[in-house]
Amino acid sequence: MRARPQCPLHMFGTGAQKECQTFLHITYPLKIPANSSEDCIGSAEDESVQAYTLTIEKKHYTVYLKQQSFLPNDFMIYTYNPGGFVQPSIPDIQNECFYEGYIQGFPNSVAILSICSGLRGVIQFENVSYGIEHLESSTTFEHLIYELNSENAKGPIWTENVTHVDNRTKTRHVSYKLLSDTVPLSDTTKSHRYIEVYAVVDKVLFNYLGGNPEYVTSNIVQIIGFVNSFKPRNTICRQALDKNCDFPEYCNGSSAICPGNVYVQNGIDCASNTGFCYGGFCQSADLHCQEFFGSRSRNAPQVCYEVNNQADRFGHCGVDFKRKFKTCSSRDLKCGKLICTYPYDTPYTKLNVPVLYMPVKNVVCVSLDLNHPDGTPNPMMVKEGTKCGLGKICLRQKCESYDVLNNDCDFKKKCSGHGVCNNKRNCHCDPGWAPPDCRIKGNPMGGSIDSGLRYLDLDIEKKAREDSMRTWILLSIFLFLPIIIGSTLLGVKWKRIKKSCFEDDDLDEDSESYTRSEESNTSEKTSFS
């Protein structure tokens, strides 16, 4: 069954007038036992855990949900009466209706749903967001499901004073405000563990939604529930792609957007000084060779790179606009085609490609002619940022001076010896040192002002207590364990010695008794005689 296009009301905060969609169909959610999956633990009677199966585009999906309660007991709404006066009221909102969860089999999926009177909310997986609403007139639990296609879906929502969003966009699409009663991190106390949010809906939007205070409130509460599903502060949102030259990024707890990619400043040594960090990866010719020829392969000596003078498929410095191979100049030889050592006795068979072997002195050098689609980089070319000599770096198949990087962040001075500079010229501190300059101890995970890590004084104190407790436990183990072991061994040894002494005493008594018996027998024999 197909339905006519419409604009969902519950997602009006992201620009309802621009969020119409054409994909709509009917689905029949089926409630299933939540404890039927290992992923979600709960008894059959546990209402805080729910599970449903949904059909989207003829495919079945299982949604697991956990109850979230975020409305205070004294939750109030304020509306203007016809006379223009503010009147407070307590809305009939069921706090136990709101759930958040995920779609089984999709690690980064999100589900934010209200389950009272049918399902209503948003699910997101595979970079697609769907809205779902219960058709109130239906007697068979029919639900309308539709794909959300907002032109602003990738931008920040519910924000003010955002410098990278132009004023026209904010004025046109933000019909209400979310005001957060927050305090600076330095002023945060142990008792401040929540955020108070006030939502203000203007008259135009209020009327657009039908002028029903409870319906509007339900929409606002649902959106706050979506905000409440942000991952906790200091949760990794982007893993480091290179252990030497990239940094992980963390959620800050108040934004759905992961901080921009941050990595080690270009030109920092890596891979035992055989390469440079560049673009977040360790660009080492040795590592590059090992990708194709195994762990024993290394970057070829200079003499093998002379093949890059040939300007053929096995040695060149790229292609020109006529798709012809370019010859490398003598200074750029090590920035052209990658040439590696081949320390094996059997031919190269990992890839079915033409291979050139070059025996030179005590090594065999090798070059591959690896086919690649037009318009894509040749994987056998020396990578950008690779070392090509002392103080030299490969850039655009040219061996340039290291100075062209214009690195003005000296990590030895700026980062106090406890960190390195990142691509934004800020210090990324080692674990245990706090940004911005890594002079002060405290931050257990280090990081930078760009990585999203936000540690409050309370967090640092808690970590310090945990570290202190761990230290005392380890000290106690190292101090008292030898004493306990020694005492045990001494006790066992003493028991053995004591047992041995008793056995010797018994033996002496038996010997003495035997001697007396012999003497008695001898005496009797003498008397008899």
N, C-alpha and C positions, 0 to 999 in steps of 0.2 A: 504494500500500500504506500503510495506516495502522497505527500502533503504539499500544500502551496508554500512558497517561500515566505518567511517571516523574520522579524528581528527579535531575538530573545530578550526578555526584560531583565533577567537576573544578572546579565553581564553588562549593564548599561554603563558601568564605570570606565570601560575601555573604549567608549565611543559607539553607542548603540546605533546611531544613524548610519554608521559606516560598516556595521558588522552583520549585514544581512547575508544569508547563505542560500545555496540552492540544493545542497544535499540534505534531505530530510526523509526519514522513514519511521515506521512504527516498530517498536520492540516490546517484548514482554519479559521484564526482569523476573528471574526465578530465584527465590531465596533458598539457600542451601545451608547445611550445617557448617559453621565456621571452623569447627575442629576437624573437618574432613581433610584439611591440608596441614602439612608439617610446618608451613610458613606462618600459620596463625594459630595461636594456642588459646583455647577457651572451651568451656563446657557448653553443652547444648542450651543450658539455662542462662548463660552469661550474655546479657543484652548489650554489654559494652563492646562486643565483637560480633560483626555481621559479615555475611558473604552473599554475593549475588552473581548470577550468570547473566550476561547481556549478549545480544546478537547485534553486531555492527557490520554492515555490508556482507551479510551471510556468513560471518565468522563468529564463533563463540568465544567470549572472554569471561574470565572469573575475576571479580572485584572483591578484595578483602578490605574491610573497614574496621576502624577502632574509634570509639566514641571520644570526642573532645569537648570539654566543658570550659568555656571561656567567658560566659556572661555572669556578672555578679548577681547576687540575690536581690539587690536593690536597683536592678536595671530599670532606667526610666527613659521616656522619650518626651520631648517638649515640642508642642505645636502652637501655632498662632490661631486664635479663634477669630470669628468675623469682625470683632471689635479691635483686633490688632494686639491683644494681650496674650502673653505666653501662658500656656496651661500645661502642667506636667501630667503624665499618666503612666501607668504600668502596663506595658503591652502584654498581650497573651501569646508570649513566645515560649515554646517548649525547649529548654536548654538541652534536653537529652536527645534532641533530634539530629544534632550535627555530628558528622563522622568524617574522618579522613583516612586515606589508605592508599592502595596501589593495585595495579592490574597484574595478576600472576603471569610470570614469564617476561615481564618488562621491567628491568631494574630501576630505571629512572622515571617510571610512571607516577602519576599523581591522581588521586580521586578525592574530590571535596563534595560531599553529598549531604542533603537533608533527607532522612528516610521516613519522616512522619507524613502521612497522607501521600504515599508514593515516593519515588525517588526524584530529587530535584537538585541539580548542581552541574559540576564540570568534571570531566575526566580527561586526562592528557597522557598520551603515549605515542611513541614513534614520531615525535615532533608535530603531532596533530592534536588539537583540542576539540572536544565534543561537548555540547550541552545536552542535558536530558531533563525532561519535564513530564510530569504525570498529566494525562488528559483527564480532567476531573469529570467530564461527562461520560467517560468510558465505564462500562460495567465489567470489563474483562482485564483490568489492570494494564491497559495500553499506555505506553509512554512514547513521547515524541523525542527522537534523538537527531541531532543535527551537528554538522561540522561548523566550528567557529572560524571565520576568516576575517580577522581584523587587520587593517593596514597598519595599525599601531601595536600589534600583538608583541613585537619584538622590543618595543620601547618600554621605558619605565611607566608604571601606572600609579595613580593616587599620590602624586608627588607635587610639591610646590618648590619654587626657587631652584629648579634644576637648570644648570647653565647650558647643558647640551640639548635642551628641548626648546625650540623657539616659542615665543610668546603666543603666536597665532595658534599653534597646535594646542597649547595649554588652554587657551580661552575657548577654543572651538569644541574640544572633546572632554574636558573635565567639568562635569556639571555639579560636582560636590567636592567637599574637602574632607580629608582625614587629618585631624589635628592630634599630634602625639605629645603627651605631657611627659617629656623626658628631661633628664639632667645630664650635664657633662660627665664623662666617664670618671674624671678625677673626684667628682662629688658623690659618686654612687656609694651608698651605704649597704650594709648587710641586709637591711630590711627592704630595700628597693629591688624587688625581683619580678616586677611586672611593668607593663606599659598601659597607661590609660589612653583610650582612643575615643575621640568625639567625631561623629560624622554629621556634617551639615548639608542638607539637601535643599536646593533652591526651589522656588515656587514652580518654575517652568517644568522641572523634572518631576516634582511632586504631582503636578496635574497630568503630566505625560503618563505617569504610572497609575493613573486612575483616581488619585486623591484619597486613597485608603491608607491611613497611617500604619496600620498593622502590616499591610502588604509591602509598603515601602520599607518598613523596619525589617521585615523578613529578608528583603533583598540586601539591605545593608549588612545585616548580621551574617548572611551567607558570604559576602565579600570579605568581611573581617575574618571569617573562618578560613577563607583562602589565604589571607595574609598570615594567619596564625599557623599555617602549614609550612611556612618557610623553614628550611633546615636550620638547626641550632647554630649559634655562633661558634666559629672555629671548626666547622665541619668541612672537610676537603671537598671542593667542588670541581677542581681540575688537578689531576695527578701530574707530577713531574714526568716529562717524557724522556728525560735524560738525567741519570743519577749524578752526573758531574756538572752539568751546565744549565739545568732547568730547575725551577722551584715550583712547589705545589701552591695553589691558590685556595683560599678558605672563604666560606660564607661569613658575612659579618652579622648575620642574625636579623637584619632589618631590611634586606633587599633580596629580590628574586634573581638578581643579576650577579654572576660570578665576576670578581675583579678581573681587570685586563691581564693578559698573559705577561708574567714577569720572569726574567731569566738572567743568567750571569752576563755581565757586561762583555761585549765582543772583545776578543783579544786576550782573555785570561787563559793562562796555560792549563792544559788538561792532558789526560792519558800519559802520565809520566813525562810531561813536557814534549810529547811528540806531536801535539796538536793545539789548536786554539778553540776556546768556546766561541761559537758564532751562531746567532739566531736561536740560541737555546739548546744547541747540540754540540757535542765534542767532535770537531772536524779534524780527524787524524787520518793520514794516509794509511797508517798501519791498520787502524780499525776498519777502514774502507776495504783494504785488501782482504782482511779476515772475513768480511761479509761474503765474499765470493770464493775464496780459496782456503778457508779454514784457519784455525788458530795459529798455525805455524808460519803462515805467510806474513810477509812484511813489505813495507814500501821499498821499491827497487832502488839500487844505487843510481847516482847521477848518470853514469855511462849508459845505463839501459834506457834512460829517458831521451837519448839521442834519436830514438825512433820517432819522436814527435816532430822531427824535421822532415819526415817523408811526405806528410800531407796525404795519407791514405787512410783506409778504414782502421788500421791498427795503430796509427800514430798521427795525431793532428792537434790543433788548438781550436776545434769547433768548425762550423761551416759559415760561409758568407751568404749574402742575400741570393746568390745563384745556386745555393745548396752544394757548393764545392768546398772541399776540405781546405782549411787554412793551415799554413806552416807556422810552427812556433818559433819565435825568436830565441836566441840562446839564453836570454834571461828568463823567458817564460816557459821553458821546457817542462818544468815540474808542475805547471798549472794547466797542462793540456790533458791528453788521454792518460788514465791511470795505468801505471806499469807496476807490477808486483813481482815478488820472488815466488818461485814455485818449488818448494822443498820436498817434492814427492817423486817416486819412481814410476808411478803409473800415469797415463795421460788424463787430462781433465775431461770428465764426463758428466759433471753435475748439470750442465746446460748443453743442449745440442746446438752449439754455435761455433763459428770459425775461431781457431786459437792460433796465436803466433808464439812460438817458443824461441827464446834467445839465450843460448849459453854464453855467459860472460864471466871469465875468470872462474871463481869457485861457486857461482850461483847460476841458476836458470831463471831468466825473467820471462814473464808471460803477459800477453795483451789479448783481450777478448773483443770480438766484433759483435756486440750485443744489439739486436734489433730493438727499436722502440718506435712507438707511434709518432707521426709527424706532429710537431708542435709541443712535444713533451721533452723534458731534459734527458740527455743521454746519461744513464746511470753509471757508465764507465768513465765519465769525465771527472777530473779532480774536483772535489766539492768546494764551494765558496767558503773562505775562512781557513783553508788548509795551509799549514806552514810550507813555505817553499825556500827556506833558508833562514839564517840568523837575522832576526828582526824583519822578516819578510812574510807576506801573507798573500794568498791567491784571491783575487777579486776579478770577476768577469774574465777568467782565463788569462789574467795578467799577474805577474809577480810584483806586487807593490810593497812600498815601505810600510812598516807597521804604523807609522805616524799618520797615515791617511785616515785611521779610525777616529782620530781626534778625541781620544779618551782623556777627559779632564777630571775623572774621579779616581784618585789614588787611594785604593782601599787600605793600603798600609798606614796611611795617615788619617783618612777620613773615618775609617771603621775601627780605629783603636786596636788593630791587630786581632779583632774577634769577628770578622765578617768579610764579605766581598761586596763590590759594587754591582748593582743590577743594571738592566738596560735603561732604567729611568734615572740613573746616576744617584741612586740612594743606596744606603748600606743595607744589605741583607745579613742579619746577625746570626752568628752560630747559636745553637741551643744553649740556653742559660743566660743569654745577653739580650738586652732590650734595645730596640731601635729608638731614635734614629741614628745614633752614632756608635752603638755597641759599647759604650763606656760603663754602663750601669748593669749590674747583674739583676736578674729578676724574671724575665720572660722565659718560661721553661722551654719553649719551642723556637725561640729566636725570631726569625722572620724580618720583615721590613714594613714600612708604612704603606707599601703598595700591595702586600700579599693578602690583606683581608684579616689577618690575625688581630684579634682585639682581646687583650687580657686586662681585666680590672685588677685593682689592688687586692680585692677579695680572692680572685683566682690565684694570684701570685702567692698570697698568704696560705691558701689551701694547699697549693703545690709545695710550698716550702715545708708545711707541716707534714705532708705525705713523705717528702724526701727525708725530713728529719726522722720520722718514725721508721722509714725503711733503713736509714743509716744505723739507728739504735738497734734495730732487729738484727742487722748483719753483724754489728759489733758484738752483740750479745751472743750470737751464734759462734763467732770466731773466738770469743773470750771464754765462754763457758763450755762449748762443745769439747775442746781438748781436756778440760778438767773432768767433765762427765765421763768421757771415754777412758781417761787415765784412772779415774776412781773405779770404774767398772772393771778394767783390766787388773788393777791392784786387788780388788775384792776377789776376783776369780783366782788370781795367783795366791792370795792369802788362804783362800778356801782349800786350794790344792796342797799348800804347805801344811796347813793344819791337819788335813786328812792324812798326809804322809806321816806326820808326827804321831798321830793316833795309831796308825798301822805299825810304826816302829815300836811304840810302847807295848802294843799287844804282842808283837813278836818277842820282845824282851821278856814279858811275863810268861809266855809259853816256853821260852828257852829256860828261864829260871825254874819253872815248874818241872820241866823235863829233867833238869840237873838234880833237883831234890829227889825226884822219883828214882833216878839212877843210884844216888847215894843211899837211899833207903833200901833198895834191892841189894846193894852190895853189903850193907850192914846185916841184913837178914841172912844172906848167904854165909857171912862170917860167923854169925851166932850158931847157925845150923851145924857148921863144921865143928 
